[in-house]
Amino acid sequence: MKSREIAMSENKEIEIMQSVYEKNDQAAARIQASLTKSGIYAVNVMGAPGAGKTTSLIQLIKRLEEVTAYVIEGDIEADFDTKTLKSLGVKAIQINTGGACHLDSPLIGQAVEELHISDGVLFIENIGNLVCPAEFMIGEHAKMLISTVTEGSDKPYKYPLAFEKADIILLNKCDLLPYVDFDEDFFMKGVRALNKTAPVIRVSGKTGEGYEKAAEWIMEKI
């Protein structure tokens, strides 16, 4: 009993100061600097599965006629969206994480090298997830969050970090507003409690509504 008490008294707490994100953030800073030097504006596109990320990219690229658009497409498996983008003449590359819930800077660095891009806008479609992608910088200049009316109006309250970090928010599938139970005032109250400045633009991937305004925001940033 006495020896056990002595052993317990010798236990110490060690505080680890080094951020677990440090290496990723350092790589992200290098990627962003390289893209900036190459005349590339990078947008990290986040959203839940089925939010309409790829559809939104297609709508936006159609309206960005003055610049060349590139896409890094992130998925756990498969490459359907990359094939769709390539069929439309978009220079795109696929990243499959094999299970990881987000893209990280080393993966983006490799993809950027393979794309050989210069002058334009790079969309990085992250893994369908409202948690992990918001936590990691990947070399982007801006984060675009796509939320939908079909997901419900409580998403800012349930996934605050994604809304807090977003530089622009697209509220997609607004053509379905007459048919779903979506409280837009409640949604916006949650958004503004977390993020005072990000524009929230109502869009519809089906009709194309609202994407002109979103494209104008990107052009202003470029």
C-alpha positions as CSV (number, residue, x, y, z in Angstrom):
1,M,0.0,0.0,0.0
2,K,2.8,2.4,0.9
3,S,4.7,1.8,-2.3
4,R,1.5,2.4,-4.3
5,E,1.0,5.8,-2.6
6,I,4.6,6.7,-3.4
7,A,4.2,5.8,-7.1
8,M,0.9,7.8,-7.3
9,S,2.6,10.9,-5.7
10,E,5.3,10.8,-8.4
11,N,2.8,11.1,-11.3
12,K,3.1,14.3,-13.1
13,E,1.0,16.2,-15.7
14,I,2.8,17.2,-18.8
15,E,1.3,20.0,-20.9
16,I,1.9,19.7,-24.6
17,M,2.2,23.1,-26.1
18,Q,2.9,22.2,-29.7
19,S,-0.3,22.4,-31.9
20,V,-1.3,19.1,-33.5
21,Y,-2.1,21.2,-36.6
22,E,1.3,22.9,-36.8
23,K,2.8,20.9,-39.7
24,N,-0.4,21.1,-41.7
25,D,-0.7,24.9,-41.1
26,Q,2.9,25.4,-42.2
27,A,2.3,23.5,-45.4
28,A,-0.9,25.4,-46.0
29,A,1.0,28.7,-45.7
30,R,3.5,27.6,-48.2
31,I,0.8,26.4,-50.6
32,Q,-1.1,29.7,-50.3
33,A,2.0,31.7,-51.0
34,S,2.8,29.6,-54.0
35,L,-0.7,29.9,-55.4
36,T,-0.8,33.7,-54.8
37,K,2.6,34.0,-56.7
38,S,1.1,32.0,-59.6
39,G,-2.0,34.3,-59.8
40,I,-4.4,31.7,-58.3
41,Y,-7.2,32.4,-55.9
42,A,-8.1,29.3,-54.0
43,V,-11.5,28.5,-52.5
44,N,-12.1,25.7,-50.0
45,V,-15.6,24.4,-50.7
46,M,-17.2,22.8,-47.7
47,G,-20.6,21.2,-47.1
48,A,-22.5,18.1,-46.0
49,P,-22.9,15.1,-48.4
50,G,-25.6,16.1,-50.9
51,A,-25.4,19.8,-50.3
52,G,-24.8,20.4,-54.0
53,K,-21.0,21.3,-53.9
54,T,-20.2,20.0,-57.4
55,T,-23.4,21.4,-58.8
56,S,-22.6,24.7,-57.3
57,L,-19.1,24.6,-58.8
58,I,-20.5,23.9,-62.2
59,Q,-22.9,26.8,-61.9
60,L,-20.2,29.2,-60.7
61,I,-17.6,28.1,-63.4
62,K,-20.2,28.9,-66.1
63,R,-20.4,32.4,-64.8
64,L,-16.6,32.9,-64.4
65,E,-16.0,33.4,-68.0
66,E,-13.1,35.9,-67.6
67,V,-10.9,33.4,-65.6
68,T,-9.7,29.9,-65.9
69,A,-11.2,27.6,-63.3
70,Y,-9.5,24.5,-61.8
71,V,-10.9,21.9,-59.4
72,I,-9.4,19.6,-56.9
73,E,-12.2,17.1,-56.1
74,G,-12.1,15.4,-52.7
75,D,-14.0,12.2,-51.9
76,I,-13.5,9.2,-49.7
77,E,-14.0,6.9,-52.7
78,A,-15.0,7.2,-56.4
79,D,-14.5,9.9,-59.0
80,F,-17.9,10.5,-60.5
81,D,-17.8,14.3,-59.9
82,T,-14.3,14.6,-61.4
83,K,-15.5,12.8,-64.6
84,T,-18.5,15.2,-64.8
85,L,-16.3,18.2,-64.5
86,K,-13.8,17.0,-67.1
87,S,-16.6,16.2,-69.5
88,L,-17.5,19.9,-69.3
89,G,-14.0,20.9,-70.1
90,V,-12.9,21.8,-66.6
91,K,-9.3,20.9,-65.6
92,A,-9.9,18.7,-62.6
93,I,-8.0,16.2,-60.5
94,Q,-9.3,13.6,-58.0
95,I,-8.2,13.0,-54.4
96,N,-9.6,9.9,-52.6
97,T,-8.8,9.8,-48.9
98,G,-9.8,6.2,-48.4
99,G,-11.6,7.0,-45.2
100,A,-10.2,10.3,-43.9
101,C,-13.0,12.8,-43.3
102,H,-11.1,15.9,-44.7
103,L,-8.4,17.0,-47.1
104,D,-5.1,18.2,-45.7
105,S,-2.3,20.4,-46.9
106,P,0.1,17.6,-48.1
107,L,-2.6,16.1,-50.3
108,I,-3.4,19.5,-51.7
109,G,0.3,20.3,-52.3
110,Q,0.7,17.1,-54.4
111,A,-2.5,17.8,-56.4
112,V,-1.5,21.4,-57.2
113,E,1.8,20.2,-58.5
114,E,0.1,17.7,-60.8
115,L,-2.4,20.3,-62.1
116,H,0.3,22.7,-63.3
117,I,-2.0,25.7,-62.8
118,S,-1.4,29.4,-63.2
119,D,-3.7,32.5,-63.3
120,G,-7.3,31.8,-62.4
121,V,-9.4,30.3,-59.6
122,L,-8.9,27.0,-57.9
123,F,-11.9,25.3,-56.2
124,I,-11.0,22.6,-53.7
125,E,-14.1,20.6,-53.0
126,N,-13.6,19.1,-49.6
127,I,-15.0,15.9,-48.2
128,G,-18.7,16.0,-47.5
129,N,-18.6,16.8,-43.8
130,L,-19.5,19.8,-41.6
131,V,-17.0,19.1,-38.9
132,C,-13.4,18.2,-39.9
133,P,-12.9,20.3,-43.1
134,A,-13.5,23.5,-41.1
135,E,-10.7,22.7,-38.7
136,F,-7.9,22.4,-41.3
137,M,-6.3,25.1,-43.5
138,I,-5.3,23.7,-46.8
139,G,-3.8,26.7,-48.6
140,E,-7.0,28.4,-49.5
141,H,-7.7,32.1,-49.6
142,A,-11.3,31.7,-48.7
143,K,-13.8,29.2,-47.4
144,M,-17.1,28.7,-49.1
145,L,-19.8,26.9,-47.1
146,I,-22.7,25.4,-48.9
147,S,-25.8,24.7,-46.7
148,T,-29.2,23.6,-47.9
149,V,-32.8,24.3,-46.9
150,T,-33.4,20.5,-46.9
151,E,-30.9,20.0,-44.1
152,G,-32.9,22.1,-41.7
153,S,-32.5,25.6,-40.2
154,D,-30.6,24.4,-37.1
155,K,-27.3,23.7,-38.8
156,P,-25.4,26.8,-37.6
157,Y,-26.3,25.8,-34.0
158,K,-25.2,22.1,-34.5
159,Y,-22.0,22.8,-36.5
160,P,-20.9,26.2,-35.4
161,L,-17.2,26.1,-36.5
162,A,-18.1,25.6,-40.2
163,F,-20.3,28.7,-40.2
164,E,-17.9,30.7,-38.1
165,K,-15.0,30.1,-40.5
166,A,-16.9,30.6,-43.7
167,D,-16.1,33.7,-45.8
168,I,-19.2,33.2,-48.0
169,I,-22.2,31.0,-47.4
170,L,-24.5,29.6,-50.2
171,L,-27.9,28.6,-49.0
172,N,-28.7,26.0,-51.7
173,K,-32.0,24.3,-52.9
174,C,-34.0,27.5,-52.3
175,D,-36.4,26.4,-55.1
176,L,-37.7,23.9,-52.5
177,L,-38.5,26.5,-49.8
178,P,-42.3,26.2,-50.4
179,Y,-42.1,22.5,-49.8
180,V,-39.9,22.1,-46.7
181,D,-40.0,23.2,-43.1
182,F,-37.2,25.7,-43.1
183,D,-37.1,28.7,-40.7
184,E,-34.9,31.2,-42.5
185,D,-35.0,33.8,-39.7
186,F,-33.9,31.2,-37.2
187,F,-31.1,30.0,-39.6
188,M,-29.8,33.6,-40.1
189,K,-29.9,34.4,-36.4
190,G,-27.7,31.4,-35.8
191,V,-25.3,32.4,-38.7
192,R,-25.0,36.0,-37.5
193,A,-24.3,34.9,-33.9
194,L,-21.2,33.2,-35.3
195,N,-20.3,35.2,-38.3
196,K,-21.1,38.9,-38.7
197,T,-19.6,39.5,-42.1
198,A,-19.9,36.5,-44.5
199,P,-22.5,37.1,-47.2
200,V,-25.3,34.6,-47.3
201,I,-26.6,34.1,-50.8
202,R,-29.7,32.1,-51.7
203,V,-29.0,29.8,-54.6
204,S,-30.6,26.9,-56.5
205,G,-28.4,24.4,-58.2
206,K,-31.4,23.3,-60.3
207,T,-32.5,26.7,-61.6
208,G,-29.2,28.6,-61.4
209,E,-30.7,31.3,-59.1
210,G,-28.2,33.4,-57.1
211,Y,-25.0,32.1,-58.6
212,E,-24.3,35.3,-60.6
213,K,-24.0,37.1,-57.3
214,A,-21.7,34.5,-55.8
215,A,-19.5,34.6,-59.0
216,E,-19.3,38.4,-58.6
217,W,-18.1,38.0,-55.0
218,I,-15.3,35.7,-56.3
219,M,-14.4,38.1,-59.1
220,E,-14.1,40.9,-56.6
221,K,-11.8,38.8,-54.4
222,I,-9.6,37.8,-57.4
